[in-house]
Amino acid sequence: MTSKFDLSAKQARRIALAAQGFAEARPTSASRRHFVELVDRLGVIQLDSVNVLVRTHYLPAFSRLGAYPQALLEREAWGKKRSLFEYWGHEASLMPLTLQPLLRWRMARAEAGELWGGLARFAKERGDYIKTVLAEIEKRGPVTGGDFAVGPRGSSGWWSWSEGKRALEWLFWAGYVTTATRRGFERVYDLTQRTLPEGILRVPTPSEADAQRELVRIAARAMGVATEADLRDYFRLPLAGARERVRELVEAGELLQVKVEGFQKPGYLHPEAQTPRRIGARALLSPFDNLIWFRDRAERLFGVKVRLEIYTPAHKRTHGYYVLPFLEGDTITARVDLKADRKEKVLRVQAAHAEPGAGPDTPAALGAELSRMAEWLGMEGVAVAKRGDLAGALEAALPR
């Protein structure tokens, strides 16, 4: 430490990595207990439909636990004895069931029209129709968006697809329905009261202030050290509410205000945050991983600009389409553009780029992690394309 900063940049980075589960060695065999404890620690896992490699919600556990069974996530998220539920946490998310009461204020705001404009207008104009949809679900049971599509003979379903889907999404936002299961990646909706455990439904609804305060606590624990903007972004809290909740937690001694090297705004340290002497992580990070999803924070912590280039025209991309940063120790040392070629059973590295922190051991460390990922995904090998300044060294370092 120096007189100018309470925490150096390296200390802040190690605190953040420890809080996110990167300080511990991976288990020999990841169990349900490991998985549930990890999700409780993170508080939220982002969902996304892109499947060029594997859908993002499977990746945070692999990055931290290693080769766990993907069916484990599916049972916890959509099984009969689930421990997770779906809702808007940080974007569309999976979260521990215990957080459901903490998000009822968001459901109430959605019902009152405080959600994105198009859906709010639809609800205002078609409120009676939404009630009809809800009544139909009560009678009919679980439904999908596909139930509202035009059939193969050109006949319509029991309501039109576009309006039916919007009705379902409004009901999901407002908490009347939730995800009963998924078929592939298609959401199957049913009444929340028929889907979630009775013990969760009976939990009293906290006030909006109390719920947001607890969400800030969870975010602070999951990040270790963070700015107000970082804390607000974790569960996408409203600006005024998050600012007030952070102030209250500082006054109560539940957050410690600190000066952090590289942070232009005040930092807030969780009192139980750990500062390991070293981080021995070797992890490929989903572009939607909790550690790096807030790009400004990722740059502050790692000195690396992490950008999602999926929506960038191919000829303008710098690193590739679905790019995973490689965490080596406490440093992001490389990025790889990955694709699971399921037909050929090959994990394809379409580009490999080194970062300034890369060292002589980076190609071998990255190659070993890619081989682990390939095996986890059921691939029979790794193939490296000749694109990027790390491609040649990586190909040479791959286990034979």
N, C-alpha and C positions, 0 to 999 in steps of 0.2 A: 504494500500500500504506500501511497505518497500523501503529502499534506494536501494536494489538490484533489485527489480522488479517494473515496472510501473503498472502491473496488477497481482493480485494474481490468483492462479488457479481457485478459486471459482468465482472471478469476470469475468474471461475469459469465464468460463462455462455459467454463467448467461447472459453474452453478447451474446454468441452464441445461447442460447436458445431463447432469446428475438428476435434476428434477424430472427430466423426460425419460429416465430409465436407461441411459447409456453408460452409467458408471459401473454397473454390475456385470459380471460374466454371464453369458447366456447359459441357460440350463442345459444339461445333457439331453433331456427329453422334455419338451414343453408340455405341460399338463393344463387341464381346465383351470386349476388354481392359478397358475402363472398367467394365463390369459385374462381371467377375471380381475386379478390384482392389477394387471397392466392397464386395463381399460378404466378401472377405478382411479388409477394414478393419473391417467391422461384426461379423464373426464368426458372426452368427446372424440369421436373418430369420424372424419369427413367421408361421405359417400360420393362416388362419381361413376358414371357409366362407361367411361373410356376403357376399352378392354384390349388395347394393342399389346400390352404386357400381361397384366392382371389388374382387375379393378382395384382402385386405390385403397379401399377399406381393408383389404387383406394385407397390405404392405407394412403398416406401422408395427404390427406384431412380429412379422418376419424380421424387420430391421432390428428389433430389440431382443426377441426370443430365439431367433433362428427358425429352423424348418418345423413349424408347428402344423398340425392338420387343418386345412382350410375348412373342413366340415365342422370344426370346433367353433369357429366364428359363426357359421350358419346356424348351428344349434342355439348358441347364446343369443343371436339376433332374432331368429324367426322360428325357433323350436317351441315345443309345448311348455317347457320349463325354462323359458328365456330369462336372461339377466339384463338384457338390453332392450331399448325401444328406439324407434325412429321419430325424429322431429327436426325442426329447424334449430340447431344449436349453433355450430359454425357452418353456415350453409346447411344443406341436407346432411344429417348426421345420425350416427348410432351413439347412444349414451346409456349409462347405467340407469336402470329403472328408478332408482332413488331420486334422480333428477327430474322426473316427470312433474311432481308438484311444483318444482322451482321454475317451471316454464309455463305454468297456467296463466300467468300474467300476460305472456306473449299471445297465448290463445285468446284471452279475453280482448286484447287489443285488436287482434285479427277480426274477431267477431264484430267489434265496434267500427271496423273499416280502416284501421291503421295498418295496412299492408300495401304491397305494391299496387299502383294505381289501377291497372287493367282488371285485376281480380276483385278489387274493392268496388269498382264500377259495376262489374258483373253481378256481384252480390246485392248491390243496391237496386239494380234493375230487375234481377231475376230471383229475388228472395223467396217467392212462393215456389218457384221451380226447384230451388235448393232444398226446400222442405219436402217436396215430393220425392226427390232423390234420396234424402235421408230416410223417409218412410219406406221406400222400396228396399233399401239396404236392411232396415230392421226386419222386414218380412222375408226378403230373399236370401240374406246371408252374404258371405264374402263376394266381392266383385273386383273386376280389373277394368282398366281403361279399354281393353280389348272388347269388353262386353258391349261397348257403345259404338264400335266401329261398324261400318257397312259390311254386311255379310257377303259371301262369295257369289250369291245370286243377285246382289244389288239391293236386297231388302234392308231396311233400317232396323236397328236394335230398338230397345224399349225407350231410349232417348237418343238424341243425336250425339255423336262422338265428341265433337268440339265442346258443346255446352255441357255434356255429361262429365267430361274430363275436368272442365273448369269448376263444376260443382263439387266434384270429388276433392280437388285441390283446395277449394275454400273450406270444405268440411275438415280436411286434414289440418290446415292452418289453425282453424278455430277449435280443434281438439275433439270434434265429434266422432271422427274416424281416425284410425291409425293403420299401420301396416300389420296385417295378420301374418303374412308370409310373403315370399317372393317366388316367382316362377321364372327361372333365368334371372333377369334383372327387372322383370315387370312386377310392379307393386300390386299386391292383393289387399284391398281395403276391407275393413270390417269395423263395426262399432267399437270405440275405445273401451266401453264398459264390458264388451264380450271378449276383448283381446288381452287386456292387461290384468295382472293379478289383483284380486279383490283387496289385498293388503295395501297395495299402492293407491288404488282408487279411494280408499277410506282415509288416507293421510289428509289432514286438514290443509286447505290451500293457504299458504303464507301470504302476507301482504307483498305487494310489488317490491317495496324497499327491502324487506327481509329476504325475499327470494334473490334479488339482484346482489345483495350483500354476500349471500352464500355462493353465488356464482362467481363473484370476484375472488372470494377465498379459494375456491377450487382452481380458478385460473392462476392465481398467485402461487399456489402450491405446485401446479403443473409446470410453471415456467421458472420458478426459483427467484429470478429477479427480472423486473419488467417495468416499462413505462406505463403511464396511465393509458395511452393509446393501445399498448400491447394487451393490457388487462381487459380493456373494452372490446377489443377485436376477438378475443378468444371465444366468447359467446355472443358476439355481435350485439352488445348492449347499447342502449341509447346514450348519447353523449352526456346529457345532464345527469341522468341517473347514475352512470358509471363514475362520473367525477365526484358526485356526492358520496357514493358508497366508498370510494377509495379514501376520501377525506375522513370519513367516519372510522374506517379500519385503521388508519394511521393514528387517529386520536385515541383509539382503544388499544394501541400497541400491537395490533395484529398484522400490521405492515410497517416496515422500517424504511423511512425515506433515506436514500443514499445517493451519492454522486458517483457515477460510473464512467470510466474512461470510454470515450466514443459515443456516449449518449448525450444528445443535445438537450434533452428534457430530464427532469428528476427521475431516478429509478426507485422502485419499491421492492424491497427484499423480504421474502417470506422468512419469519423468525426461525423456522426449522430447516431452512435450506442448507444443503451440504456443499462444501467446497473441496472436492477430491484433489489430491496432489497431482494425479494424472488420470487421464481417460484412455482406456485401451480399446475403444470401440472400433469396429470395422463394419460399416453399415451402408447399404444403398438406400437412399431416402426417396420415398414417393414425392413428386412435386406438390402433393397435397398433405404432406406430413406436418403434424402439429409444430415440429421444431422450426420449419421454414415457410409455413403457409403465409405468414405475414412478411412480405418481402422486405419491408423497411427494417424489421427486427433482424431478419436473416443477414442483411448487409451489415448492420451494426455489430452483430455477434461474430460473424465469420469473415467480413471484408470481401464478400462475394455477392455479386448481383445475381440473384436467382429470378429468372423470368420464365413464365409459361409460354411456350411458343406454338402450342397446338393451333391457335387461331391466327398465327402469322403465316402469310403465304410462304410456300416451301423455299422459294429462291431468296427470301429475306431472313430465314432462320440462321442463327449463329451456331447453335449447338445441336439442333435436331427437333424432332416432333415430340417424343415422350422421353424427357431427359431426367435422369436421376442423378443428383449429386452424390459423391462418395465421401463418407465421413471416415477419416483415418485418424484415430486418436481424438484430438479436440479440433481438428482442422478439416475443412472441405478441400480435398486435394485433387479431385477430378470430377468430370461429368461424363455420363454415357447415355447415348440415345438407344433405348432398348426396344426390342420387339420379340414376342414369343411366336415363332414360326411353328404353329401346331401341326401343320401338315408334314413338315420335314423333321419335327421334334428337335428343333435347334433354337437356342436363345441367341438372337442376332444382335450384336453390338454394331449399330449402324453408324456410329461415330463415337470417338473417345477423345476427350480433350483434358489436358492437364491444367491445374490451377497453380498459382504462384507458390502455394504451400506444398506442392508435390515434392517427393524425395526419391531417392534411388530404390526404396522398397515399395513405392506406390504401385507399380505395375503388377508385382507379385501379389500384394495384398488385395488389390482390386480383382485380379484374375481368380484368386481363391474365392472371393465373395460371389463373383459371377457364377462360378461353378456350383457353389452351394445353392444359389437361386435357381439355376437351371435344373438341378436335381429336384428341388422343392416343387418346381412347376411341371415336373414330368418330362423335361427335355433330356435329350441324350448327349448334348454337347453345347459348346459355345463357339460361335463363328464371329470373327472380327472383320468388319469392312475396313478398307484402307482410307478412312476419313478421320481427320483430326490429328493433332500433334502427338497424341499418346497411343495411337492405334498400333504402330509397329512394335513398340515396347510391350504393349499389353498382349498382343498376339504371341510374342516370343515367351512371355511369362506364364501363359496359361498352362495349368497342369495337363500333362499328356496321359 
